[in-house]
Amino acid sequence: KCIFVLADKQSKEKCDILRAVGAEVVVCPTAVEPDDPRSYYSVSKRLAKETPNSWYVNQYDNPSNAKAHYESTGPEIWKQTDGKITHFVVGVGTGGTISGVGKYLKEQNPNIKVWGIDTYGSVFKKYHETGIFDEKEIYPYVTEGIGEDILPKNVNFDIIDGFTKVTDKDGAVYTQRLAKEEGMFLGNSAGSAIKGVLQLKEHFTKDDVVVVLFHDHGSRYVGKMFNDDWMRKQGYIE
């Protein structure tokens, strides 16, 4: 029996798919402080305490998150590129992927560069560059799956070489472009990731092997990024 706690900005399809396979879904407001009792962080902790014999996954701070990517995703990328990878680019949310993969890759070759894709409204980029957790950076954003208003323990800033921020509009537009131009039906964070790669292009040479990881599937965004009426309402397309 699973209870999923998520913010109200997450797509309706995510909730519908979870309920379709028997999960309980609890939706919480996005625009509240992380320590607000109504936030999805607080509600998930409370439900874990109130539910007998339950386990609180805590994907933000549970070290098994990064460890899974260290033991599986990292070796897979290293093997499939024959150790030729020079850059790893990926969206950062809980931090598990970038930290686990980045740690493994840098152990194989310390010269590999690890770049995180962040979004506007998130604290990651400024914190990485200055060490300052700036609450003025925090505001609600549309992009799903990347960026945070907290510092998850799974984000290992020491192995990240840099961040680039992608706007909500660019993330949505490039999610559509990946489907229409490349035939890749992917999630919202994939659009942000490929736009981030393009923003970072001056860091790459023609001989580099750049791996960008896409986290999600387009079926979760049919009512949003793949719906032109929604895109027009957001002001993302004419």
C-alpha positions as CSV (number, residue, x, y, z in Angstrom):
1,K,0.0,0.0,0.0
2,C,1.5,3.3,-1.1
3,I,0.7,6.9,-0.2
4,F,2.1,9.5,-2.6
5,V,2.3,13.1,-1.4
6,L,2.9,15.7,-4.0
7,A,2.5,19.4,-4.7
8,D,-0.5,20.8,-6.6
9,K,1.7,21.9,-9.5
10,Q,2.3,18.3,-10.5
11,S,0.4,17.2,-13.5
12,K,-3.1,15.6,-13.2
13,E,-1.8,12.6,-15.2
14,K,0.7,11.7,-12.5
15,C,-2.1,11.5,-9.9
16,D,-4.4,9.6,-12.3
17,I,-1.7,7.0,-13.1
18,L,-0.8,6.5,-9.5
19,R,-4.5,6.0,-8.5
20,A,-5.1,3.7,-11.5
21,V,-2.6,1.2,-10.0
22,G,-4.1,1.4,-6.5
23,A,-2.1,4.1,-4.7
24,E,-3.5,6.8,-2.5
25,V,-2.6,10.3,-3.6
26,V,-2.5,13.4,-1.3
27,V,-2.1,16.7,-3.0
28,C,-0.6,19.7,-1.1
29,P,-0.2,23.4,-2.0
30,T,3.0,24.4,-3.8
31,A,3.2,28.0,-2.6
32,V,3.9,27.4,1.1
33,E,7.2,27.3,3.0
34,P,8.9,23.9,3.3
35,D,8.3,23.8,7.1
36,D,4.6,24.8,6.7
37,P,2.4,22.0,8.0
38,R,0.5,22.0,4.7
39,S,3.7,21.5,2.6
40,Y,4.3,18.1,0.9
41,Y,7.4,17.7,3.0
42,S,5.5,18.2,6.3
43,V,2.4,16.2,5.2
44,S,4.5,13.1,4.2
45,K,6.4,13.1,7.5
46,R,3.1,13.5,9.4
47,L,1.4,10.6,7.5
48,A,4.5,8.4,8.1
49,K,4.1,8.9,11.8
50,E,0.4,8.4,11.8
51,T,0.3,5.3,9.6
52,P,1.0,2.1,11.6
53,N,4.0,-0.1,10.4
54,S,4.8,2.4,7.6
55,W,8.1,3.4,6.0
56,Y,8.9,7.0,5.1
57,V,10.8,7.0,1.8
58,N,12.2,10.5,2.1
59,Q,13.8,10.6,-1.3
60,Y,15.5,13.9,-0.5
61,D,17.6,12.8,2.4
62,N,17.7,9.0,2.1
63,P,21.2,8.0,0.9
64,S,19.9,4.9,-0.9
65,N,18.7,7.4,-3.6
66,A,22.2,8.4,-4.7
67,K,23.6,5.0,-3.9
68,A,21.2,3.3,-6.4
69,H,22.6,5.6,-9.2
70,Y,26.1,5.1,-8.0
71,E,25.7,1.3,-8.3
72,S,23.6,1.1,-11.5
73,T,23.2,4.3,-13.7
74,G,26.8,5.4,-13.3
75,P,28.4,2.1,-14.3
76,E,25.8,1.7,-17.2
77,I,26.8,5.1,-18.7
78,W,30.5,4.4,-18.3
79,K,30.1,1.0,-19.9
80,Q,27.9,2.1,-22.8
81,T,30.3,5.0,-23.7
82,D,33.3,2.7,-23.4
83,G,34.7,5.1,-20.8
84,K,34.8,7.9,-23.4
85,I,32.2,10.2,-21.6
86,T,33.6,13.7,-21.0
87,H,30.5,15.5,-19.7
88,F,27.4,14.4,-17.8
89,V,24.4,16.7,-17.8
90,V,21.2,16.1,-15.8
91,G,18.3,17.9,-14.1
92,V,18.7,18.2,-10.3
93,G,15.7,17.7,-8.0
94,T,16.3,15.3,-5.1
95,G,20.0,15.1,-6.2
96,G,20.1,11.4,-6.3
97,T,20.9,11.0,-10.0
98,I,23.6,13.7,-10.3
99,S,25.3,12.8,-7.1
100,G,25.3,9.0,-7.6
101,V,26.3,9.0,-11.3
102,G,28.7,11.9,-10.8
103,K,30.5,10.2,-7.9
104,Y,30.9,7.0,-9.9
105,L,32.1,8.7,-13.1
106,K,34.6,11.0,-11.4
107,E,36.1,7.9,-9.6
108,Q,36.7,6.4,-13.1
109,N,38.0,9.7,-14.6
110,P,38.3,12.8,-12.4
111,N,38.4,15.0,-15.6
112,I,34.7,14.3,-16.4
113,K,32.6,17.4,-15.9
114,V,29.2,17.1,-14.2
115,W,26.6,19.8,-14.9
116,G,23.3,20.3,-13.2
117,I,20.2,21.7,-14.8
118,D,18.3,24.1,-12.4
119,T,15.3,26.3,-12.8
120,Y,14.4,29.8,-11.9
121,G,12.7,29.8,-8.4
122,S,15.2,27.3,-7.1
123,V,18.2,27.7,-4.8
124,F,20.7,25.3,-6.3
125,K,22.8,27.4,-8.7
126,K,23.4,30.3,-6.3
127,Y,24.1,28.0,-3.4
128,H,26.7,26.1,-5.4
129,E,28.4,29.2,-6.6
130,T,28.4,31.3,-3.3
131,G,27.5,28.9,-0.4
132,I,24.6,31.2,0.3
133,F,21.1,29.8,0.8
134,D,19.2,32.8,-0.6
135,E,15.5,32.7,0.3
136,K,14.9,35.6,-2.2
137,E,15.7,33.2,-5.0
138,I,12.7,31.1,-4.0
139,Y,9.3,31.5,-5.8
140,P,6.8,29.1,-7.4
141,Y,7.7,27.8,-10.8
142,V,5.9,25.6,-13.4
143,T,8.7,23.2,-14.3
144,E,8.2,19.8,-12.8
145,G,10.9,17.5,-11.3
146,I,13.9,19.9,-11.0
147,G,14.9,22.6,-8.6
148,E,14.2,22.9,-4.9
149,D,13.5,25.4,-2.1
150,I,15.5,23.2,0.3
151,L,18.9,21.6,0.2
152,P,18.4,17.9,0.0
153,K,21.1,15.8,1.7
154,N,21.3,13.8,-1.6
155,V,22.7,16.8,-3.5
156,N,26.5,16.4,-3.3
157,F,27.6,19.9,-4.4
158,D,31.3,18.8,-4.3
159,I,31.0,16.6,-7.3
160,I,29.0,19.1,-9.4
161,D,31.1,21.4,-11.6
162,G,28.3,23.9,-12.3
163,F,24.7,24.6,-12.8
164,T,22.7,26.4,-15.6
165,K,19.2,27.6,-15.1
166,V,16.4,27.1,-17.7
167,T,13.2,29.1,-17.8
168,D,9.7,27.5,-17.4
169,K,8.9,28.6,-21.0
170,D,12.1,27.1,-22.5
171,G,11.6,23.9,-20.6
172,A,8.0,23.5,-21.9
173,V,8.8,24.6,-25.5
174,Y,11.8,22.2,-25.7
175,T,9.8,19.3,-24.3
176,Q,7.4,19.8,-27.2
177,R,10.4,20.1,-29.7
178,L,11.9,16.9,-28.5
179,A,8.7,15.1,-29.4
180,K,8.0,16.8,-32.7
181,E,11.5,17.1,-34.0
182,E,13.3,14.1,-32.5
183,G,10.4,11.7,-31.9
184,M,11.3,11.6,-28.2
185,F,8.1,11.7,-26.0
186,L,9.6,12.8,-22.7
187,G,8.8,14.6,-19.5
188,N,9.0,18.3,-18.7
189,S,12.5,18.1,-17.1
190,A,13.8,16.6,-20.4
191,G,13.0,19.8,-22.2
192,S,14.9,21.7,-19.5
193,A,17.8,19.3,-19.8
194,I,18.2,19.6,-23.6
195,K,17.9,23.4,-23.4
196,G,20.5,23.4,-20.7
197,V,22.9,21.4,-23.0
198,L,22.4,24.1,-25.6
199,Q,23.1,26.8,-23.1
200,L,26.4,25.1,-22.1
201,K,27.6,24.4,-25.7
202,E,30.6,26.7,-25.4
203,H,31.9,24.2,-22.8
204,F,32.0,21.3,-25.3
205,T,34.3,20.5,-28.3
206,K,33.4,18.4,-31.3
207,D,35.4,15.5,-29.8
208,D,33.6,15.5,-26.4
209,V,31.2,12.7,-25.5
210,V,28.3,14.5,-23.7
211,V,25.7,12.3,-22.0
212,V,22.4,14.0,-21.0
213,L,19.9,12.0,-19.0
214,F,16.1,12.3,-19.4
215,H,14.2,11.3,-16.4
216,D,10.5,11.1,-17.3
217,H,7.9,10.0,-19.9
218,G,5.6,12.3,-21.9
219,S,2.4,10.5,-20.9
220,R,2.5,12.5,-17.6
221,Y,2.2,15.8,-19.5
222,V,-0.5,15.3,-22.1
223,G,-2.7,17.9,-20.4
224,K,0.2,20.4,-20.0
225,M,3.3,20.7,-22.2
226,F,1.7,18.6,-24.9
227,N,-1.5,20.6,-24.9
228,D,-1.4,23.7,-27.1
229,D,-4.3,25.3,-25.2
230,W,-2.4,25.0,-21.9
231,M,0.8,26.3,-23.6
232,R,-1.1,29.3,-25.0
233,K,-2.6,30.1,-21.6
234,Q,0.9,30.1,-20.1
235,G,2.1,32.4,-22.8
236,Y,4.6,29.9,-24.1
237,I,3.4,29.7,-27.7
238,E,1.5,32.1,-30.0
